Amino acid sequence: MERSLTIFRVRGIPVGINWSWLFIAALLSWILGSALFPATHPGLPNTAYLIMAVTTVVLFFLSVLLHELAHALIGLREGVRIEGITLWPRGGVARFTGGVPSPKTEFRMTIVGPLTSAALAAVFAVGAYALERSGAPSGAVAVPAYLGRINLILAGFNLVPALPLDGGRILRAYLWKRQGNFVAASLSAARAGRAFGVLLVWVGVLGFLTGAGLGGLWLVILGWFLLQAASSEASAALVQQTFAGKRVRDVMTPEPDAVDASWSLARFVAETTGPRGHATYPVLTDRRLAGLMWLRLAARVPPGERSDRTVGEVMLPRDRVATVGPDASVMDVLPVLRTPPGRAVVVEEADRVVGIVSPADITRALEIGQVVEHPAAPATRGASRGVWVVVALAMATVVGYLYHPPFAVLSPGLPIDVAGDIQIEGVPTSRINGEYVMLPVQVSRPNLFGVLLATFAADREVVPLTMAIPAGTDRERYSSEQAILHRESRELAAAAAARELGLPAELDGSGAVVVDIVSDSPADGKLQAGDVIVAVDGVPIRLATDLAAAIAARPPGTRFVIAIERDGLRQEIRIASRRMEDGRGGIGVVAGTRGLDVRLPFQIRFRERAVGGPSAALAYALAIVDILDPQDLAGGRTIAATGTIDGEGRIGPVGGIAAKLSVARTAEAELVLVPAGNAEEVADPGLRVVGVGSVAEALSALRVRS
């Protein structure tokens, strides 16, 4: 985490980027530009998504920088020396030199960071609202809206009481004030940090294995960083305990071996590379410090030139050598050792060298400190059990927010009257006196809290994720597949409506094309997207509905011979069906009809809507019949209907029936028509619900006035 590229300075504070932040910035830009923004704001050019993504990442970078600068500037005001700021995947780190003088100072300089992020969240949210009200393009609104949410999340996440997060520093300030011992408080807060890091790693692994993808991998990386950072904080506390009150003279190597500036490099290499050699040597001229010679500098000179070059020509000159007095605090010299060559020369008056300090000296002093008996630490008062209960609850809350179980929640959408979506020409039509309402359901994958809340909600249904969205299918691909099925279902609805009125309607297709496969289903590993199923047990398959009917007509466990076309070649595959999660026999494929051709005695056009799935077919079929039939079928009523339709006009079951009934209540429907297969799931005395198995049965129910 220490390695970074310094990009600028603010009030003398160097601001750098850890190398891994560059990777995260590129990854975040890719996720935003190729997945998130296209899913939430469809229909924009790819260039727009790229601009939105890059702008968002740059502004997020500045947001994190302001968060860390707030820490640093308050620290400067409190008299704390700031070593620098490094941005890395968790957000950023403001490094302080010499420690924090008091619990109050620690609290003040810590709390300002989350407050800054919260203020930025408010600014971006107001900006998004103002842009939306002014009629700005959706892409312009999306950027501040996302930044508002992400800054709020950053503020909340940083308040988790786990070192090195801001909440962990606040916890340390509290424990420090209560116990009167900075080291003990740091070790306790660092233990909380390691526990939280382990939780994040496990949640990330679990999420990755259950379909969270990059989100789970990100939590694993974040948890690993927190583990490392918490261990570093604990080590830093032990260092501070060991070196409290110690001076450089207590840890330095006294009277170090030195070389003369006039030596040739050949002599330097010959005399310093023996078994007792060192990596660096003070360089003296007239017994005064002239520079520092580093073996690495000698290695840069070719062996053939070393006899002609002197130490004084290649050494680090005096003005670039870190020096310190023997009575300086050890804590003050530690930052110097983090930068190459990792040495500080100890000098007295007139640049007389009396010692040198290296990381090896610090390590030796630490090991000696662990062996030699120290005076007993002052008695500390332990934190109350209530504090750790709060810490555990805070961690559990964040874990519950971050973890998305492998369940989908089906929740009510808004009722849609499909009558206005249909235009028919070429035959006499009548105006619908009423409404035919489709019942859309929203599919989401909420976090753990969302799943728990949905479990107790009467109008929501929790189902296995693979039942709602096939495993391995991203949201954009799923939406595209559902749109295809929605369009096909309307064509089937038009054909079924025409037949009910005695009009000719012909359906034709050249097979059922596989658009997706349910994970761990019978078809998984045997079929693949793009395969066209043309026969089942020798019976030709023309429509996708033919495939579903052929499989469902036989009991689960039946072994079928499936004839497919793949890459232009025909082949046969044997697949045994099984009982699927909707209770019917199936092989686990999502299919559409290849080359669907619906021939009707009239022309029909449908308005496109941002909804998907085949369950609106029944509502469309009834509305089409009412438009074509001179009889007033709706009779001024609001009719809610849901159900799939096959080529023969049969109505198939649907999912999310509880959510659909909630939509019907919102629409104040006077009659709700559902598939006969779903009728047993309905228990709503406030609605008149009728189960139907075909379009003909639905029309019969529609003609009965209550």
C-alpha positions in Angstrom: 0.0 0.0 0.0 3.0 2.3 0.5 4.1 2.3 -3.1 2.6 5.1 -5.1 3.1 7.6 -7.8 3.1 11.1 -6.5 0.9 13.3 -8.7 0.7 16.7 -6.9 1.0 18.4 -3.5 -1.5 20.2 -1.4 -0.1 22.5 1.3 3.1 20.6 1.1 1.3 17.2 1.5 2.3 14.7 -1.3 -0.7 13.0 -2.9 -0.1 9.7 -4.6 -1.9 6.9 -6.3 -1.2 3.3 -5.4 -0.5 1.2 -8.6 -3.6 -1.0 -7.8 -5.9 2.1 -7.9 -5.1 2.5 -11.6 -6.3 -1.0 -12.2 -9.5 -0.5 -10.2 -10.2 2.8 -12.0 -10.0 1.0 -15.4 -12.1 -1.9 -14.1 -14.7 0.5 -12.6 -14.9 2.4 -15.9 -15.5 -0.8 -17.8 -18.2 -2.0 -15.4 -20.0 1.4 -15.5 -19.7 1.9 -19.3 -20.5 -1.6 -20.4 -23.0 -2.9 -17.8 -24.4 -0.4 -15.2 -25.2 2.6 -17.3 -26.5 0.6 -20.3 -28.8 -1.3 -18.0 -30.2 1.7 -16.1 -30.2 4.1 -19.1 -30.7 2.0 -22.2 -30.7 3.4 -25.8 -27.7 5.7 -25.6 -24.7 5.6 -27.9 -21.7 3.6 -26.7 -19.7 6.9 -26.8 -22.1 8.4 -24.3 -21.6 5.5 -21.9 -17.9 5.8 -22.2 -18.0 9.5 -21.4 -20.4 8.9 -18.5 -18.1 6.2 -17.1 -14.9 8.1 -17.3 -16.5 11.3 -15.9 -17.9 9.3 -13.0 -14.5 7.7 -12.2 -12.7 11.0 -12.3 -15.3 12.6 -10.0 -15.2 9.6 -7.7 -11.4 10.0 -7.6 -11.8 13.7 -6.6 -14.4 12.7 -4.0 -12.0 10.2 -2.3 -9.3 12.8 -2.5 -11.5 15.4 -0.7 -12.3 12.8 2.0 -8.7 12.2 2.7 -7.7 15.9 2.4 -10.3 16.6 5.1 -8.5 14.2 7.4 -5.1 15.7 6.6 -6.1 19.4 6.9 -7.8 18.9 10.3 -4.7 17.0 11.3 -2.5 19.9 10.3 -4.7 22.3 12.3 -4.4 20.0 15.3 -0.6 19.9 15.1 -0.2 16.5 13.6 2.5 16.1 10.9 1.2 14.6 7.7 3.5 12.3 5.7 1.3 12.0 2.7 -1.9 10.7 1.1 -2.2 7.6 -1.0 -5.3 6.5 -2.9 -5.8 2.8 -3.1 -8.8 0.4 -3.8 -10.5 0.9 -0.4 -10.5 4.6 -1.0 -7.5 6.4 0.4 -5.0 6.6 3.3 -3.8 9.8 5.0 -0.5 8.9 6.7 0.6 10.7 9.9 4.1 11.0 11.3 4.8 10.7 14.9 1.3 9.6 16.0 -1.8 11.5 17.2 -1.4 13.4 20.5 -4.8 12.7 22.1 -8.1 10.8 21.7 -10.0 14.1 21.0 -7.6 14.9 18.2 -8.0 11.4 16.7 -11.8 11.8 16.8 -11.9 15.2 15.3 -9.6 14.5 12.4 -11.3 11.2 11.7 -15.0 12.1 11.8 -14.5 14.9 9.3 -13.8 12.3 6.5 -17.3 10.6 6.6 -18.9 14.0 7.1 -17.2 15.2 3.9 -18.4 12.2 2.0 -21.9 12.7 3.3 -21.8 16.4 2.2 -20.6 15.4 -1.2 -23.4 12.8 -1.5 -25.9 15.6 -0.7 -24.3 18.0 -3.3 -24.4 15.3 -6.0 -28.0 14.3 -5.2 -29.1 17.9 -5.4 -27.3 18.3 -8.6 -29.0 15.2 -10.1 -32.4 16.5 -9.0 -31.8 20.0 -10.5 -30.6 18.5 -13.8 -33.6 16.2 -14.0 -36.0 19.1 -13.3 -34.4 21.2 -16.0 -34.9 18.4 -18.6 -31.3 17.5 -19.0 -30.5 14.3 -20.9 -30.7 11.1 -18.8 -27.0 10.4 -19.2 -26.2 13.8 -17.6 -28.5 13.0 -14.6 -27.1 9.5 -14.2 -23.5 10.6 -13.3 -24.3 12.8 -10.3 -27.1 10.4 -9.2 -24.6 7.5 -9.1 -21.9 9.7 -7.4 -24.5 10.7 -4.7 -25.2 7.1 -3.9 -21.6 6.0 -4.0 -20.4 8.8 -1.7 -23.2 7.9 0.8 -22.1 4.3 0.7 -18.4 5.4 1.2 -19.4 7.4 4.2 -21.4 4.6 5.7 -18.8 1.9 5.0 -16.0 4.0 6.5 -18.0 4.3 9.7 -17.7 0.5 10.4 -15.8 0.2 13.7 -12.9 -1.7 12.3 -9.4 -0.3 12.0 -8.1 1.1 9.6 -11.5 2.4 8.6 -12.6 5.7 10.0 -15.1 3.9 12.3 -12.1 1.9 13.6 -10.2 5.1 14.4 -13.2 6.5 16.2 -13.5 3.2 18.2 -9.7 3.5 19.0 -10.3 7.1 20.2 -13.1 5.9 22.5 -11.0 3.0 23.9 -8.0 5.2 24.2 -9.9 7.7 26.3 -11.5 5.0 28.4 -8.4 2.9 28.9 -5.7 5.6 28.9 -3.5 3.4 26.7 -3.1 4.0 23.0 -1.4 0.7 22.2 -4.1 -1.4 23.9 -6.8 0.6 22.1 -5.0 0.1 18.8 -4.7 -3.6 19.3 -8.4 -4.0 20.1 -9.5 -1.9 17.2 -7.1 -3.8 14.9 -8.6 -7.1 16.0 -12.0 -5.7 15.0 -10.5 -4.8 11.6 -9.1 -8.2 11.0 -12.5 -9.8 12.0 -14.3 -7.5 9.5 -11.7 -8.3 6.8 -12.3 -12.1 7.3 -16.1 -11.5 7.1 -15.7 -9.6 3.9 -13.5 -12.3 2.3 -16.0 -15.1 3.3 -19.0 -13.0 2.1 -17.2 -12.3 -1.2 -16.3 -16.0 -1.7 -19.9 -17.0 -0.9 -21.3 -14.3 -3.3 -18.9 -15.3 -6.0 -20.0 -18.9 -5.8 -23.7 -18.0 -5.9 -23.6 -15.7 -8.9 -22.4 -12.3 -7.6 -19.5 -12.4 -10.1 -17.2 -9.4 -10.0 -19.1 -8.1 -6.9 -18.0 -11.1 -4.9 -14.4 -10.9 -6.2 -14.3 -7.2 -5.3 -15.3 -8.0 -1.7 -12.6 -10.7 -1.5 -10.0 -8.1 -2.6 -11.4 -5.5 -0.2 -11.4 -7.9 2.7 -7.8 -8.9 2.0 -6.7 -5.3 1.9 -8.4 -4.7 5.2 -6.7 -7.7 6.8 -3.3 -6.4 5.7 -4.0 -2.9 6.8 -5.3 -3.9 10.2 -2.2 -6.0 10.8 -0.1 -3.0 9.8 -2.0 -0.8 12.3 -1.4 -3.4 15.1 2.3 -3.6 14.1 2.6 0.2 14.1 1.1 0.3 17.6 3.6 -2.2 18.9 6.4 -0.2 17.3 5.2 2.9 19.0 5.1 1.0 22.3 8.6 -0.3 21.8 10.1 3.0 20.8 8.2 5.4 23.1 10.8 7.7 24.6 13.7 6.0 22.7 16.4 8.1 20.9 18.2 7.3 17.7 21.4 6.6 19.7 19.6 3.7 21.4 19.0 1.8 18.1 21.7 3.0 15.6 24.8 1.1 14.5 27.5 3.2 16.0 30.7 4.1 14.2 29.7 2.5 10.9 32.2 1.5 8.3 32.8 4.4 5.9 34.6 4.9 2.6 36.5 7.8 1.1 35.1 9.8 -1.8 38.5 9.4 -3.7 38.3 5.6 -3.8 37.9 4.0 -7.2 34.7 1.9 -7.7 36.9 -1.1 -8.3 38.5 -0.7 -4.8 35.0 0.0 -3.3 33.6 -3.2 -4.7 36.6 -5.3 -3.7 36.6 -4.1 -0.1 32.8 -4.0 0.6 31.4 -7.1 -0.9 32.9 -9.6 1.5 30.9 -11.7 4.0 30.7 -8.8 6.5 29.8 -6.2 3.9 26.8 -3.8 4.0 24.5 -2.4 1.4 25.3 1.3 2.1 28.3 3.2 3.4 28.8 6.8 4.5 31.2 8.6 2.3 33.7 10.9 4.0 35.9 13.7 2.9 38.3 15.1 5.5 36.3 13.0 8.1 33.1 14.9 7.2 30.0 13.4 5.6 30.1 13.9 1.8 27.5 11.5 0.7 26.2 7.9 0.8 27.4 5.1 -1.4 25.0 2.4 -2.3 26.0 -0.9 -3.8 23.2 -0.6 -6.3 24.9 2.6 -7.7 28.2 0.7 -8.2 26.3 -2.1 -10.0 25.1 0.4 -12.6 28.7 1.1 -13.8 30.1 -1.6 -16.1 33.0 -3.6 -14.5 35.4 -2.4 -17.2 34.8 1.3 -16.2 35.1 0.9 -12.4 38.8 1.5 -12.2 38.4 4.9 -13.9 35.4 6.1 -11.8 35.5 7.2 -8.2 33.0 6.8 -5.4 32.5 10.6 -5.3 31.3 10.5 -8.9 28.4 8.1 -8.4 27.4 8.4 -4.7 24.3 10.1 -3.4 25.5 13.6 -2.7 25.3 15.1 0.8 22.2 17.2 0.0 20.3 14.0 -0.9 21.3 12.0 2.2 18.9 11.7 5.1 20.6 12.7 8.3 19.4 12.8 11.9 20.9 13.7 15.3 21.6 11.0 17.9 19.1 12.5 20.3 16.2 12.6 17.8 13.2 10.4 18.5 13.2 7.0 16.8 9.6 7.6 15.7 10.7 10.6 13.7 13.3 8.6 11.7 11.0 5.8 10.7 9.4 7.6 7.7 12.9 8.2 6.3 13.5 4.4 6.2 10.5 3.8 3.9 12.1 5.5 0.9 15.3 4.2 -0.9 18.0 3.6 0.1 16.2 3.2 3.5 19.1 4.6 5.6 19.6 7.6 7.8 23.1 8.8 8.7 23.5 9.9 12.3 25.7 13.0 12.5 26.8 15.5 15.2 28.3 18.9 14.8 30.4 19.6 11.7 28.8 16.6 10.0 30.8 14.2 12.0 29.3 10.7 11.4 28.6 8.8 14.6 26.2 6.1 13.4 23.7 4.9 10.8 20.2 3.6 11.1 18.7 1.0 8.8 15.5 -1.2 8.8 17.7 -4.0 10.2 18.5 -1.8 13.2 14.8 -1.2 13.8 14.0 -4.9 13.5 16.8 -5.9 15.9 15.5 -3.3 18.4 12.0 -4.7 18.1 13.1 -8.2 18.7 15.2 -7.2 21.7 12.2 -5.3 23.0 10.2 -8.6 22.9 12.9 -10.4 24.9 14.0 -7.8 27.4 11.5 -7.2 30.2 9.7 -3.9 29.9 8.1 -2.0 32.8 4.5 -3.1 33.3 2.0 -1.2 31.3 -0.4 1.0 33.2 -3.6 -0.8 34.2 -6.3 -0.2 31.7 -10.0 -0.4 32.1 -11.6 -2.8 29.6 -14.3 -1.7 27.2 -17.9 -2.5 28.2 -19.6 -5.5 26.6 -22.1 -3.1 25.1 -19.4 -1.5 22.9 -18.5 -4.8 21.3 -22.2 -5.6 20.8 -22.5 -2.3 18.9 -19.3 -3.2 16.9 -20.7 -6.6 16.0 -24.1 -5.2 15.0 -22.5 -2.6 12.8 -20.4 -5.3 11.0 -23.5 -7.5 10.7 -25.4 -4.6 9.2 -22.8 -3.9 6.6 -22.4 -7.6 5.7 -26.2 -7.9 5.3 -26.1 -4.9 3.0 -23.3 -6.2 0.9 -24.3 -9.8 0.6 -26.8 -10.8 -2.1 -28.2 -14.3 -1.5 -29.0 -16.5 -4.5 -32.6 -15.5 -4.4 -34.7 -13.2 -6.6 -37.6 -11.2 -5.3 -40.7 -10.8 -7.5 -42.4 -7.5 -6.6 -45.4 -5.6 -8.1 -44.9 -3.3 -11.0 -47.4 -0.8 -12.3 -50.6 -1.9 -14.1 -50.6 -1.3 -17.8 -53.7 -1.1 -20.0 -52.8 -3.0 -23.2 -55.8 -1.8 -25.1 -54.0 1.3 -26.2 -51.0 -0.7 -27.5 -53.0 -2.4 -30.3 -53.7 -1.1 -33.8 -55.7 -3.2 -36.2 -56.4 -2.5 -39.8 -58.1 -4.3 -42.7 -61.2 -5.4 -40.8 -64.0 -3.7 -38.9 -63.1 -2.8 -35.3 -64.8 -1.4 -32.3 -63.7 0.8 -29.5 -63.0 -0.9 -26.1 -65.3 0.2 -23.3 -63.0 -0.5 -20.4 -59.5 -1.7 -19.7 -57.5 -4.9 -20.1 -54.7 -4.7 -17.7 -51.5 -6.7 -17.9 -49.8 -7.3 -14.5 -46.0 -6.7 -14.8 -43.7 -8.0 -12.1 -40.3 -6.6 -11.3 -37.4 -9.1 -10.8 -34.6 -8.0 -8.5 -31.8 -9.6 -6.6 -31.7 -7.6 -3.3 -29.3 -7.9 -0.5 -29.9 -10.0 2.6 -32.1 -7.5 4.3 -34.2 -7.1 1.1 -34.8 -10.8 0.9 -35.8 -11.0 4.6 -38.2 -8.1 4.2 -39.7 -9.7 1.1 -40.2 -13.0 2.9 -42.7 -11.3 5.2 -44.4 -9.1 2.6 -47.7 -10.5 1.3 -47.3 -8.9 -2.2 -43.8 -10.2 -2.8 -42.4 -13.6 -3.6 -38.9 -14.9 -2.9 -37.8 -17.6 -5.4 -34.4 -19.2 -6.2 -32.4 -17.0 -8.4 -32.1 -19.6 -11.2 -35.9 -19.8 -11.3 -36.2 -16.1 -12.2 -32.9 -15.5 -14.1 -31.0 -18.4 -15.5 -27.5 -18.8 -14.0 -24.8 -17.2 -16.0 -27.2 -14.7 -17.6 -26.4 -11.0 -17.0 -29.2 -8.6 -16.6 -28.9 -7.0 -20.0 -29.0 -10.4 -21.8 -31.9 -11.5 -19.6 -33.9 -8.3 -20.5 -33.2 -8.9 -24.2 -34.4 -12.5 -23.9 -37.6 -11.5 -22.1 -38.3 -8.9 -24.7 -38.1 -11.5 -27.5 -40.5 -13.8 -25.6 -42.9 -10.8 -25.0 -43.0 -10.0 -28.7 -43.6 -13.6 -29.7 -46.3 -14.0 -27.1 -48.3 -11.1 -28.6 -48.2 -12.7 -32.0 -49.5 -15.9 -30.5 -52.2 -13.9 -28.6 -53.3 -12.3 -31.9 -53.6 -15.8 -33.6 -55.6 -17.2 -30.6 -57.9 -14.2 -30.6 -58.6 -14.6 -34.4 -59.4 -18.3 -34.0 -61.9 -17.6 -31.2 -63.8 -15.3 -33.6 -63.8 -17.9 -36.4 -61.2 -16.1 -38.4 -58.4 -18.0 -40.1 -55.0 -17.8 -38.4 -51.9 -19.8 -39.4 -48.8 -20.2 -37.3 -45.5 -21.5 -38.7 -41.9 -21.7 -37.6 -38.8 -23.8 -38.3 -38.0 -24.9 -34.8 -37.4 -23.8 -31.2 -34.2 -21.8 -30.9 -32.4 -22.1 -27.5 -31.8 -18.6 -26.2 -30.6 -19.6 -22.7 -30.1 -22.7 -20.5 -30.9 -23.0 -16.8 -27.8 -23.9 -14.8 -27.6 -27.5 -13.5 -30.7 -28.5 -15.5 -30.9 -31.6 -17.7 -30.0 -29.5 -20.8 -27.0 -27.9 -19.1 -23.9 -29.2 -20.9 -25.8 -30.9 -23.6 -27.5 -28.0 -25.4 -26.1 -24.6 -26.0 -27.5 -21.2 -26.9 -28.2 -21.1 -30.6 -29.2 -24.7 -31.0 -32.5 -25.2 -32.8 -34.7 -28.0 -31.6 -36.5 -29.4 -34.6 -38.0 -32.7 -33.2 -38.8 -34.5 -29.9 -39.0 -38.3 -30.1 -39.5 -37.9 -33.9 -42.4 -35.4 -33.6 -41.5 -32.2 -35.5 -41.2 -29.0 -33.4 -42.2 -25.9 -35.3 -42.9 -23.5 -32.5 -41.3 -22.9 -29.1 -44.6 -23.6 -27.5 -44.6 -27.0 -29.2 -41.4 -27.9 -27.4 -42.8 -26.9 -24.0 -46.0 -28.8 -24.6 -44.2 -32.0 -25.8 -41.9 -32.1 -22.7 -44.7 -31.2 -20.2 -47.0 -33.8 -21.6 -44.9 -36.6 -20.3 -44.1 -37.3 -16.6 -40.8 -35.9 -15.1 -38.0 -38.4 -15.6 -39.0 -39.3 -19.2 -36.0 -39.8 -21.5 -36.4 -37.8 -24.7 -34.6 -38.0 -28.0 -34.0 -34.3 -29.0 -33.1 -33.6 -32.6 -31.3 -30.3 -33.0 -29.5 -28.3 -35.7 -26.1 -26.9 -34.6 -23.7 -25.2 -37.0 -25.8 -26.4 -39.9 -25.6 -30.0 -39.0 -28.4 -32.2 -37.5 -27.8 -34.4 -34.5 -29.7 -36.2 -31.8 -29.2 -35.8 -28.1 -30.8 -37.8 -25.3 -32.1 -35.8 -22.3 -34.2 -36.9 -19.4 -36.7 -34.4 -18.1 -37.1 -33.6 -14.4 -39.6 -31.7 -12.2 -38.6 -28.0 -12.5 -39.1 -25.4 -9.9 -42.5 -24.4 -11.3 -43.7 -27.9 -10.7 -43.9 -29.0 -14.3 -41.6 -31.4 -16.2 -38.9 -29.7 -18.2 -35.4 -29.9 -19.6 -34.3 -26.4 -18.5 -34.2 -24.3 -21.7 -35.5 -20.8 -22.6 -36.6 -20.9 -26.2 -38.1 -18.8 -28.9 -39.4 -19.7 -32.3 -37.1 -19.6 -35.3 -38.7 -17.7 -38.2 -42.0 -17.3 -36.5 -44.6 -16.5 -39.2 -48.2 -15.5 -38.1 -50.6 -15.1 -41.0 -53.8 -13.2 -40.1 -56.7 -11.8 -42.1 -55.9 -8.3 -40.8 -52.8 -6.2 -40.0 -51.9 -5.7 -36.4 -49.2 -3.5 -34.8 -48.2 -3.3 -31.2 -46.7 -0.5 -29.2 -43.3 -1.3 -27.8 -43.0 -1.1 -24.0 -40.0 -1.5 -21.7 -41.5 -4.8 -20.3 -40.7 -8.4 -21.0 -41.8 -11.9 -20.7 -44.7 -13.9 -22.1 -47.2 -13.6 -19.3 -49.1 -10.6 -20.8 -50.3 -12.8 -23.7 -53.8 -13.4 -22.2 -54.5 -9.7 -21.6 -53.5 -9.0 -25.2 -55.7 -11.8 -26.6 -58.8 -10.6 -24.7 -58.2 -7.0 -25.8 -57.8 -8.1 -29.5 -61.1 -10.1 -29.3 -62.9 -7.1 -27.8 -61.6 -4.8 -30.6 -62.7 -7.3 -33.3 -66.0 -8.4 -31.8 -68.9 -5.9 -32.1 -70.1 -7.1 -28.7 -69.0 -5.0 -25.7 -67.0 -7.6 -23.7 -65.4 -5.3 -21.1 -68.6 -3.5 -20.3 -66.8 -0.6 -18.7 -64.9 -2.9 -16.4 -61.2 -3.1 -15.6 -60.2 -6.6 -16.5 -56.8 -7.9 -15.2 -55.3 -10.9 -16.9 -52.1 -12.9 -16.8 -51.1 -16.1 -18.6 -49.0 -17.5 -21.4 -50.6 -18.7 -24.6 -49.4 -21.5 -26.9 -50.2 -22.1 -30.6 -53.4 -23.9 -29.7 -54.7 -21.1 -27.4 -54.0 -23.0 -24.2 -53.0 -20.9 -21.2 -49.9 -21.7 -19.2 -49.0 -20.9 -15.6 -46.9 -17.9 -14.6 -44.7 -17.0 -11.7 -45.0 -14.2 -9.1 -48.7 -14.6 -8.8 -48.8 -12.8 -5.4 -47.1 -9.8 -6.9 -49.4 -9.8 -9.9 -52.5 -9.8 -7.6 -51.1 -6.8 -5.8 -50.9 -5.0 -9.2 -54.5 -6.0 -9.9 -55.5 -4.5 -6.5 -53.7 -1.3 -7.5 -55.6 -1.2 -10.8 -58.9 -1.8 -8.9 -59.7 -4.7 -11.2 -63.3 -6.0 -11.1 -62.2 -9.4 -12.6 -58.9 -11.1 -12.5 -58.2 -14.0 -14.9 -55.3 -16.3 -14.0 -54.1 -19.6 -15.4 -55.9 -22.6 -14.0 -52.5 -23.9 -12.8 -52.1 -20.9 -10.6 -55.7 -20.8 -9.2 -54.7 -22.8 -6.1 -52.1 -20.2 -5.1 -54.8 -17.5 -5.0 -56.4 -16.6 -1.7 -57.6 -13.0 -1.9 -61.2 -12.4 -0.8 -60.9 -8.8 -2.0 -60.6 -9.8 -5.6 -62.8 -11.8 -8.0 -60.3 -14.3 -9.4 -61.1 -16.9 -12.0 -58.8 -19.7 -13.1 -58.9 -20.4 -16.9 -57.2 -23.0 -19.0 -57.7 -21.5 -22.5 -58.7 -18.3 -24.3 -62.2 -19.8 -24.8 -62.6 -20.3 -21.0 -61.3 -16.7 -20.4 -63.9 -15.3 -22.8 -66.7 -17.3 -21.1 -65.6 -15.9 -17.7 -65.5 -12.4 -19.2 -69.1 -12.7 -20.5 -70.4 -13.5 -17.0 -71.3 -10.3 -15.3 -71.5 -10.3 -11.5 
